[in-house]
Amino acid sequence: MPRVREQHDIRDDEKNCSCCGSELHRKGEEVTEQLDRPGQNPGYPECAVQIRLSVL
Ligand SMILES: [Zn+2]
């Protein structure tokens, strides 16, 4: 089954670190997998890997 990575970035205004104001260096990731999702071609499901970035 093809694996499709879908990355969801955080908002631009969340990208600055709250402790030092520089570009964010404390980032977390939440990964969920969605199996057997209908793919782009009918009859060929795919495994979607959803990656959500978050601020720690
Ligand atoms: Zn910092």
N, CA, C, O and the ligand as a Tripos MOL2 file, in Angstrom:
@<TRIPOS>MOLECULE
protein
  225   223    57     0     0
PROTEIN
NO_CHARGES

@<TRIPOS>ATOM
      1 N           0.8440   -1.1950    0.0000 N.3       1 MET1
      2 CA          0.0000    0.0000    0.0000 C.3       1 MET1
      3 C           0.8770    1.2420    0.0000 C.2       1 MET1
      4 O           1.7670    1.3570    0.8430 O.2       1 MET1
      5 N           0.6580    2.1600   -0.9050 N.am      2 PRO2
      6 CA          1.4980    3.3760   -0.9140 C.3       2 PRO2
      7 C           1.2560    4.2260    0.3170 C.2       2 PRO2
      8 O           0.1260    4.3800    0.7790 O.2       2 PRO2
      9 N           2.3320    4.7680    0.8320 N.am      3 ARG3
     10 CA          2.2080    5.6530    1.9940 C.3       3 ARG3
     11 C           2.3300    7.0970    1.5350 C.2       3 ARG3
     12 O           3.2640    7.4660    0.8230 O.2       3 ARG3
     13 N           1.3780    7.8930    1.9530 N.am      4 VAL4
     14 CA          1.3610    9.2980    1.5600 C.3       4 VAL4
     15 C           1.5870   10.1400    2.7940 C.2       4 VAL4
     16 O           0.8440   10.0330    3.7690 O.2       4 VAL4
     17 N           2.6050   10.9750    2.7590 N.am      5 ARG5
     18 CA          2.8800   11.8580    3.9020 C.3       5 ARG5
     19 C           2.1520   13.1700    3.7190 C.2       5 ARG5
     20 O           2.2890   13.8310    2.6900 O.2       5 ARG5
     21 N           1.3800   13.5430    4.7160 N.am      6 GLU6
     22 CA          0.7130   14.8390    4.6620 C.3       6 GLU6
     23 C           1.1390   15.6190    5.8880 C.2       6 GLU6
     24 O           0.7950   15.2610    7.0150 O.2       6 GLU6
     25 N           1.8750   16.6680    5.6690 N.am      7 GLN7
     26 CA          2.3990   17.4410    6.7840 C.3       7 GLN7
     27 C           1.5880   18.7090    6.9710 C.2       7 GLN7
     28 O           1.3460   19.4620    6.0280 O.2       7 GLN7
     29 N           1.1770   18.9240    8.2040 N.am      8 HIS8
     30 CA          0.4100   20.1150    8.5360 C.3       8 HIS8
     31 C           1.2910   21.0110    9.3970 C.2       8 HIS8
     32 O           1.5960   20.6830   10.5430 O.2       8 HIS8
     33 N           1.6830   22.1100    8.8500 N.am      9 ASP9
     34 CA          2.6040   22.9980    9.5450 C.3       9 ASP9
     35 C           1.8450   23.8630   10.5450 C.2       9 ASP9
     36 O           0.6220   23.9880   10.4850 O.2       9 ASP9
     37 N           2.5860   24.4420   11.4430 N.am     10 ILE10
     38 CA          1.9690   25.3840   12.3770 C.3      10 ILE10
     39 C           1.8950   26.7530   11.7180 C.2      10 ILE10
     40 O           2.5180   26.9940   10.6840 O.2      10 ILE10
     41 N           1.1370   27.6300   12.3210 N.am     11 ARG11
     42 CA          0.9740   28.9560   11.7380 C.3      11 ARG11
     43 C           2.2790   29.7420   11.8320 C.2      11 ARG11
     44 O           3.1210   29.5010   12.6970 O.2      11 ARG11
     45 N           2.4100   30.6840   10.9140 N.am     12 ASP12
     46 CA          3.6430   31.4850   10.8920 C.3      12 ASP12
     47 C           3.8550   32.2240   12.2020 C.2      12 ASP12
     48 O           4.9850   32.3510   12.6720 O.2      12 ASP12
     49 N           2.7720   32.7120   12.7910 N.am     13 ASP13
     50 CA          2.9430   33.4950   14.0170 C.3      13 ASP13
     51 C           3.2140   32.6130   15.2250 C.2      13 ASP13
     52 O           3.4040   33.1180   16.3320 O.2      13 ASP13
     53 N           3.2320   31.3260   15.0290 N.am     14 GLU14
     54 CA          3.5930   30.4220   16.1230 C.3      14 GLU14
     55 C           5.0270   29.9230   15.9900 C.2      14 GLU14
     56 O           5.5000   29.1230   16.7970 O.2      14 GLU14
     57 N           5.7020   30.4080   14.9630 N.am     15 LYS15
     58 CA          7.0160   29.8400   14.6650 C.3      15 LYS15
     59 C           8.1490   30.4910   15.4440 C.2      15 LYS15
     60 O           9.2860   30.0220   15.3910 O.2      15 LYS15
     61 N           7.8550   31.5480   16.1560 N.am     16 ASN16
     62 CA          8.8990   32.1520   16.9760 C.3      16 ASN16
     63 C           8.8280   31.5930   18.3760 C.2      16 ASN16
     64 O           7.7510   31.4700   18.9590 O.2      16 ASN16
     65 N           9.9730   31.2610   18.9020 N.am     17 CYS17
     66 CA         10.0240   30.6480   20.2160 C.3      17 CYS17
     67 C           9.6110   31.6410   21.2970 C.2      17 CYS17
     68 O           9.9860   32.8120   21.2430 O.2      17 CYS17
     69 N           8.8560   31.1830   22.2580 N.am     18 SER18
     70 CA          8.3960   32.0900   23.3100 C.3      18 SER18
     71 C           9.4820   32.3480   24.3430 C.2      18 SER18
     72 O           9.3960   33.3310   25.0790 O.2      18 SER18
     73 N          10.5020   31.4960   24.4210 N.am     19 CYS19
     74 CA         11.5140   31.6970   25.4510 C.3      19 CYS19
     75 C          12.6490   32.5850   24.9720 C.2      19 CYS19
     76 O          13.2300   33.3040   25.7850 O.2      19 CYS19
     77 N          12.9850   32.5680   23.7070 N.am     20 CYS20
     78 CA         14.1220   33.3550   23.2610 C.3      20 CYS20
     79 C          13.8100   34.1920   22.0190 C.2      20 CYS20
     80 O          14.6520   34.9800   21.5870 O.2      20 CYS20
     81 N          12.6510   34.0410   21.4550 N.am     21 GLY21
     82 CA         12.2470   34.8850   20.3460 C.3      21 GLY21
     83 C          12.8550   34.5270   19.0050 C.2      21 GLY21
     84 O          12.5110   35.1290   17.9880 O.2      21 GLY21
     85 N          13.7520   33.5550   18.9900 N.am     22 SER22
     86 CA         14.3270   33.1740   17.7130 C.3      22 SER22
     87 C          13.4230   32.1440   17.0440 C.2      22 SER22
     88 O          12.3520   31.8060   17.5480 O.2      22 SER22
     89 N          13.8720   31.6670   15.9220 N.am     23 GLU23
     90 CA         13.0730   30.6800   15.2070 C.3      23 GLU23
     91 C          12.8540   29.4670   16.1000 C.2      23 GLU23
     92 O          13.7460   29.0400   16.8330 O.2      23 GLU23
     93 N          11.6760   28.9410   16.0220 N.am     24 LEU24
     94 CA         11.2540   27.9110   16.9530 C.3      24 LEU24
     95 C          12.1970   26.7110   16.9430 C.2      24 LEU24
     96 O          12.5140   26.1500   15.8940 O.2      24 LEU24
     97 N          12.6400   26.3330   18.1580 N.am     25 HIS25
     98 CA         13.4800   25.1510   18.2430 C.3      25 HIS25
     99 C          12.8500   24.0820   19.1250 C.2      25 HIS25
    100 O          13.4360   23.0230   19.3520 O.2      25 HIS25
    101 N          11.6730   24.3660   19.6100 N.am     26 ARG26
    102 CA         10.9700   23.3580   20.4010 C.3      26 ARG26
    103 C           9.7070   22.9780   19.6550 C.2      26 ARG26
    104 O           8.6400   23.5570   19.8540 O.2      26 ARG26
    105 N           9.8550   22.0070   18.8060 N.am     27 LYS27
    106 CA          8.7190   21.6000   18.0130 C.3      27 LYS27
    107 C           8.3850   20.1460   18.2960 C.2      27 LYS27
    108 O           9.2670   19.3070   18.4780 O.2      27 LYS27
    109 N           7.1270   19.8800   18.3290 N.am     28 GLY28
    110 CA          6.6880   18.5130   18.5030 C.3      28 GLY28
    111 C           5.9780   18.0350   17.2610 C.2      28 GLY28
    112 O           5.5940   18.8220   16.3950 O.2      28 GLY28
    113 N           5.8130   16.7460   17.1940 N.am     29 GLU29
    114 CA          5.1440   16.1430   16.0550 C.3      29 GLU29
    115 C           4.1090   15.1530   16.5520 C.2      29 GLU29
    116 O           4.3550   14.3530   17.4550 O.2      29 GLU29
    117 N           2.9890   15.2320   15.9530 N.am     30 GLU30
    118 CA          1.9610   14.2390   16.2610 C.3      30 GLU30
    119 C           1.6820   13.4870   14.9680 C.2      30 GLU30
    120 O           1.2690   14.0680   13.9650 O.2      30 GLU30
    121 N           1.9140   12.2040   15.0170 N.am     31 VAL31
    122 CA          1.7940   11.4000   13.8090 C.3      31 VAL31
    123 C           0.6230   10.4440   13.9470 C.2      31 VAL31
    124 O           0.5400    9.6750   14.9050 O.2      31 VAL31
    125 N          -0.2500   10.5000   13.0120 N.am     32 THR32
    126 CA         -1.3320    9.5230   12.9840 C.3      32 THR32
    127 C          -1.3410    8.8660   11.6130 C.2      32 THR32
    128 O          -1.0760    9.5010   10.5930 O.2      32 THR32
    129 N          -1.6490    7.5970   11.6200 N.am     33 GLU33
    130 CA         -1.7220    6.8730   10.3540 C.3      33 GLU33
    131 C          -3.1570    6.5060   10.0680 C.2      33 GLU33
    132 O          -3.9190    6.1100   10.9510 O.2      33 GLU33
    133 N          -3.4880    6.6460    8.8370 N.am     34 GLN34
    134 CA         -4.8320    6.3580    8.3890 C.3      34 GLN34
    135 C          -4.7060    5.2680    7.3380 C.2      34 GLN34
    136 O          -4.2650    5.5130    6.2150 O.2      34 GLN34
    137 N          -5.0970    4.0740    7.7190 N.am     35 LEU35
    138 CA         -4.9320    2.9530    6.7990 C.3      35 LEU35
    139 C          -6.1430    2.8150    5.8880 C.2      35 LEU35
    140 O          -7.2590    3.2150    6.2230 O.2      35 LEU35
    141 N          -5.8840    2.2470    4.7510 N.am     36 ASP36
    142 CA         -6.9670    1.9160    3.8270 C.3      36 ASP36
    143 C          -7.8190    3.1120    3.4490 C.2      36 ASP36
    144 O          -9.0280    3.0040    3.2410 O.2      36 ASP36
    145 N          -7.1680    4.2340    3.3690 N.am     37 ARG37
    146 CA         -7.9170    5.3890    2.8910 C.3      37 ARG37
    147 C          -8.0860    5.2820    1.3800 C.2      37 ARG37
    148 O          -7.1600    4.8590    0.6870 O.2      37 ARG37
    149 N          -9.2390    5.6550    0.8650 N.am     38 PRO38
    150 CA         -9.3820    5.6050   -0.5850 C.3      38 PRO38
    151 C          -8.3350    6.4740   -1.2620 C.2      38 PRO38
    152 O          -8.1850    7.6440   -0.9100 O.2      38 PRO38
    153 N          -7.6330    5.9400   -2.1960 N.am     39 GLY39
    154 CA         -6.5680    6.6860   -2.8460 C.3      39 GLY39
    155 C          -7.0550    7.4570   -4.0450 C.2      39 GLY39
    156 O          -8.2550    7.6000   -4.2770 O.2      39 GLY39
    157 N          -6.1020    7.9470   -4.7970 N.am     40 GLN40
    158 CA         -6.4750    8.7310   -5.9770 C.3      40 GLN40
    159 C          -7.0330    7.8450   -7.0730 C.2      40 GLN40
    160 O          -7.8440    8.2920   -7.8840 O.2      40 GLN40
    161 N          -6.6070    6.5980   -7.1010 N.am     41 ASN41
    162 CA         -7.1490    5.6690   -8.0780 C.3      41 ASN41
    163 C          -8.1560    4.7580   -7.3970 C.2      41 ASN41
    164 O          -7.8380    4.1350   -6.3840 O.2      41 ASN41
    165 N          -9.3460    4.6720   -7.9260 N.am     42 PRO42
    166 CA        -10.3520    3.8030   -7.3140 C.3      42 PRO42
    167 C          -9.8430    2.3680   -7.2310 C.2      42 PRO42
    168 O          -9.2650    1.8490   -8.1870 O.2      42 PRO42
    169 N         -10.0580    1.7440   -6.1070 N.am     43 GLY43
    170 CA         -9.6180    0.3650   -5.9350 C.3      43 GLY43
    171 C          -8.2100    0.2380   -5.4000 C.2      43 GLY43
    172 O          -7.7520   -0.8710   -5.1240 O.2      43 GLY43
    173 N          -7.5090    1.3610   -5.2480 N.am     44 TYR44
    174 CA         -6.1520    1.3200   -4.7130 C.3      44 TYR44
    175 C          -6.0810    2.1900   -3.4600 C.2      44 TYR44
    176 O          -5.7790    3.3820   -3.5300 O.2      44 TYR44
    177 N          -6.3610    1.5810   -2.3320 N.am     45 PRO45
    178 CA         -6.2920    2.3760   -1.1000 C.3      45 PRO45
    179 C          -4.8630    2.7580   -0.7690 C.2      45 PRO45
    180 O          -3.9180    2.1370   -1.2530 O.2      45 PRO45
    181 N          -4.7110    3.7620    0.0400 N.am     46 GLU46
    182 CA         -3.3780    4.1910    0.4280 C.3      46 GLU46
    183 C          -3.3420    4.3910    1.9400 C.2      46 GLU46
    184 O          -4.3710    4.4870    2.6080 O.2      46 GLU46
    185 N          -2.1290    4.4500    2.4450 N.am     47 CYS47
    186 CA         -1.9370    4.6850    3.8700 C.3      47 CYS47
    187 C          -1.4880    6.1280    4.0380 C.2      47 CYS47
    188 O          -0.3920    6.5020    3.6210 O.2      47 CYS47
    189 N          -2.3300    6.9210    4.6420 N.am     48 ALA48
    190 CA         -2.0070    8.3320    4.8230 C.3      48 ALA48
    191 C          -1.3430    8.5290    6.1630 C.2      48 ALA48
    192 O          -1.8780    8.1240    7.1950 O.2      48 ALA48
    193 N          -0.1840    9.1470    6.1520 N.am     49 VAL49
    194 CA          0.5290    9.4730    7.3830 C.3      49 VAL49
    195 C           0.3730   10.9670    7.6100 C.2      49 VAL49
    196 O           0.9510   11.7870    6.8960 O.2      49 VAL49
    197 N          -0.4220   11.3040    8.6210 N.am     50 GLN50
    198 CA         -0.6930   12.7140    8.9100 C.3      50 GLN50
    199 C           0.3050   13.1800    9.9610 C.2      50 GLN50
    200 O           0.3810   12.6060   11.0480 O.2      50 GLN50
    201 N           1.0540   14.2000    9.6470 N.am     51 ILE51
    202 CA          2.0420   14.7340   10.5810 C.3      51 ILE51
    203 C           1.6300   16.1520   10.9370 C.2      51 ILE51
    204 O           1.5730   17.0400   10.0860 O.2      51 ILE51
    205 N           1.3470   16.3360   12.2050 N.am     52 ARG52
    206 CA          0.9630   17.6610   12.6820 C.3      52 ARG52
    207 C           2.0850   18.2170   13.5400 C.2      52 ARG52
    208 O           2.4680   17.6190   14.5450 O.2      52 ARG52
    209 N           2.6000   19.3490   13.1400 N.am     53 LEU53
    210 CA          3.6210   19.9990   13.9490 C.3      53 LEU53
    211 C           2.9360   20.8180   15.0320 C.2      53 LEU53
    212 O           1.8870   21.4210   14.8060 O.2      53 LEU53
    213 N           3.5340   20.8300   16.1870 N.am     54 SER54
    214 CA          2.9530   21.5950   17.2670 C.3      54 SER54
    215 C           4.0540   22.2280   18.1010 C.2      54 SER54
    216 O           5.2120   21.8150   18.0400 O.2      54 SER54
    217 N           3.6880   23.2110   18.8610 N.am     55 VAL55
    218 CA          4.6270   23.8650   19.7680 C.3      55 VAL55
    219 C           4.6230   23.1030   21.0740 C.2      55 VAL55
    220 O           3.5610   22.8180   21.6270 O.2      55 VAL55
    221 N           5.7730   22.7800   21.5600 N.am     56 LEU56
    222 CA          5.8470   22.0430   22.8200 C.3      56 LEU56
    223 C           5.5390   22.9730   24.0000 C.2      56 LEU56
    224 O           5.5520   22.5360   25.1510 O.2      56 LEU56
    225 ZN         13.7970   29.3590   22.8020 Zn       57 ZN57
@<TRIPOS>BOND
     1     1     2 1
     2     2     3 1
     3     3     4 2
     4     3     5 am
     5     5     6 1
     6     6     7 1
     7     7     8 2
     8     7     9 am
     9     9    10 1
    10    10    11 1
    11    11    12 2
    12    11    13 am
    13    13    14 1
    14    14    15 1
    15    15    16 2
    16    15    17 am
    17    17    18 1
    18    18    19 1
    19    19    20 2
    20    19    21 am
    21    21    22 1
    22    22    23 1
    23    23    24 2
    24    23    25 am
    25    25    26 1
    26    26    27 1
    27    27    28 2
    28    27    29 am
    29    29    30 1
    30    30    31 1
    31    31    32 2
    32    31    33 am
    33    33    34 1
    34    34    35 1
    35    35    36 2
    36    35    37 am
    37    37    38 1
    38    38    39 1
    39    39    40 2
    40    39    41 am
    41    41    42 1
    42    42    43 1
    43    43    44 2
    44    43    45 am
    45    45    46 1
    46    46    47 1
    47    47    48 2
    48    47    49 am
    49    49    50 1
    50    50    51 1
    51    51    52 2
    52    51    53 am
    53    53    54 1
    54    54    55 1
    55    55    56 2
    56    55    57 am
    57    57    58 1
    58    58    59 1
    59    59    60 2
    60    59    61 am
    61    61    62 1
    62    62    63 1
    63    63    64 2
    64    63    65 am
    65    65    66 1
    66    66    67 1
    67    67    68 2
    68    67    69 am
    69    69    70 1
    70    70    71 1
    71    71    72 2
    72    71    73 am
    73    73    74 1
    74    74    75 1
    75    75    76 2
    76    75    77 am
    77    77    78 1
    78    78    79 1
    79    79    80 2
    80    79    81 am
    81    81    82 1
    82    82    83 1
    83    83    84 2
    84    83    85 am
    85    85    86 1
    86    86    87 1
    87    87    88 2
    88    87    89 am
    89    89    90 1
    90    90    91 1
    91    91    92 2
    92    91    93 am
    93    93    94 1
    94    94    95 1
    95    95    96 2
    96    95    97 am
    97    97    98 1
    98    98    99 1
    99    99   100 2
   100    99   101 am
   101   101   102 1
   102   102   103 1
   103   103   104 2
   104   103   105 am
   105   105   106 1
   106   106   107 1
   107   107   108 2
   108   107   109 am
   109   109   110 1
   110   110   111 1
   111   111   112 2
   112   111   113 am
   113   113   114 1
   114   114   115 1
   115   115   116 2
   116   115   117 am
   117   117   118 1
   118   118   119 1
   119   119   120 2
   120   119   121 am
   121   121   122 1
   122   122   123 1
   123   123   124 2
   124   123   125 am
   125   125   126 1
   126   126   127 1
   127   127   128 2
   128   127   129 am
   129   129   130 1
   130   130   131 1
   131   131   132 2
   132   131   133 am
   133   133   134 1
   134   134   135 1
   135   135   136 2
   136   135   137 am
   137   137   138 1
   138   138   139 1
   139   139   140 2
   140   139   141 am
   141   141   142 1
   142   142   143 1
   143   143   144 2
   144   143   145 am
   145   145   146 1
   146   146   147 1
   147   147   148 2
   148   147   149 am
   149   149   150 1
   150   150   151 1
   151   151   152 2
   152   151   153 am
   153   153   154 1
   154   154   155 1
   155   155   156 2
   156   155   157 am
   157   157   158 1
   158   158   159 1
   159   159   160 2
   160   159   161 am
   161   161   162 1
   162   162   163 1
   163   163   164 2
   164   163   165 am
   165   165   166 1
   166   166   167 1
   167   167   168 2
   168   167   169 am
   169   169   170 1
   170   170   171 1
   171   171   172 2
   172   171   173 am
   173   173   174 1
   174   174   175 1
   175   175   176 2
   176   175   177 am
   177   177   178 1
   178   178   179 1
   179   179   180 2
   180   179   181 am
   181   181   182 1
   182   182   183 1
   183   183   184 2
   184   183   185 am
   185   185   186 1
   186   186   187 1
   187   187   188 2
   188   187   189 am
   189   189   190 1
   190   190   191 1
   191   191   192 2
   192   191   193 am
   193   193   194 1
   194   194   195 1
   195   195   196 2
   196   195   197 am
   197   197   198 1
   198   198   199 1
   199   199   200 2
   200   199   201 am
   201   201   202 1
   202   202   203 1
   203   203   204 2
   204   203   205 am
   205   205   206 1
   206   206   207 1
   207   207   208 2
   208   207   209 am
   209   209   210 1
   210   210   211 1
   211   211   212 2
   212   211   213 am
   213   213   214 1
   214   214   215 1
   215   215   216 2
   216   215   217 am
   217   217   218 1
   218   218   219 1
   219   219   220 2
   220   219   221 am
   221   221   222 1
   222   222   223 1
   223   223   224 2
@<TRIPOS>SUBSTRUCTURE
     1 MET1         2 RESIDUE 1 A MET
     2 PRO2         6 RESIDUE 1 A PRO
     3 ARG3        10 RESIDUE 1 A ARG
     4 VAL4        14 RESIDUE 1 A VAL
     5 ARG5        18 RESIDUE 1 A ARG
     6 GLU6        22 RESIDUE 1 A GLU
     7 GLN7        26 RESIDUE 1 A GLN
     8 HIS8        30 RESIDUE 1 A HIS
     9 ASP9        34 RESIDUE 1 A ASP
    10 ILE10       38 RESIDUE 1 A ILE
    11 ARG11       42 RESIDUE 1 A ARG
    12 ASP12       46 RESIDUE 1 A ASP
    13 ASP13       50 RESIDUE 1 A ASP
    14 GLU14       54 RESIDUE 1 A GLU
    15 LYS15       58 RESIDUE 1 A LYS
    16 ASN16       62 RESIDUE 1 A ASN
    17 CYS17       66 RESIDUE 1 A CYS
    18 SER18       70 RESIDUE 1 A SER
    19 CYS19       74 RESIDUE 1 A CYS
    20 CYS20       78 RESIDUE 1 A CYS
    21 GLY21       82 RESIDUE 1 A GLY
    22 SER22       86 RESIDUE 1 A SER
    23 GLU23       90 RESIDUE 1 A GLU
    24 LEU24       94 RESIDUE 1 A LEU
    25 HIS25       98 RESIDUE 1 A HIS
    26 ARG26      102 RESIDUE 1 A ARG
    27 LYS27      106 RESIDUE 1 A LYS
    28 GLY28      110 RESIDUE 1 A GLY
    29 GLU29      114 RESIDUE 1 A GLU
    30 GLU30      118 RESIDUE 1 A GLU
    31 VAL31      122 RESIDUE 1 A VAL
    32 THR32      126 RESIDUE 1 A THR
    33 GLU33      130 RESIDUE 1 A GLU
    34 GLN34      134 RESIDUE 1 A GLN
    35 LEU35      138 RESIDUE 1 A LEU
    36 ASP36      142 RESIDUE 1 A ASP
    37 ARG37      146 RESIDUE 1 A ARG
    38 PRO38      150 RESIDUE 1 A PRO
    39 GLY39      154 RESIDUE 1 A GLY
    40 GLN40      158 RESIDUE 1 A GLN
    41 ASN41      162 RESIDUE 1 A ASN
    42 PRO42      166 RESIDUE 1 A PRO
    43 GLY43      170 RESIDUE 1 A GLY
    44 TYR44      174 RESIDUE 1 A TYR
    45 PRO45      178 RESIDUE 1 A PRO
    46 GLU46      182 RESIDUE 1 A GLU
    47 CYS47      186 RESIDUE 1 A CYS
    48 ALA48      190 RESIDUE 1 A ALA
    49 VAL49      194 RESIDUE 1 A VAL
    50 GLN50      198 RESIDUE 1 A GLN
    51 ILE51      202 RESIDUE 1 A ILE
    52 ARG52      206 RESIDUE 1 A ARG
    53 LEU53      210 RESIDUE 1 A LEU
    54 SER54      214 RESIDUE 1 A SER
    55 VAL55      218 RESIDUE 1 A VAL
    56 LEU56      222 RESIDUE 1 A LEU
    57 ZN57       225 GROUP 0 **** ****
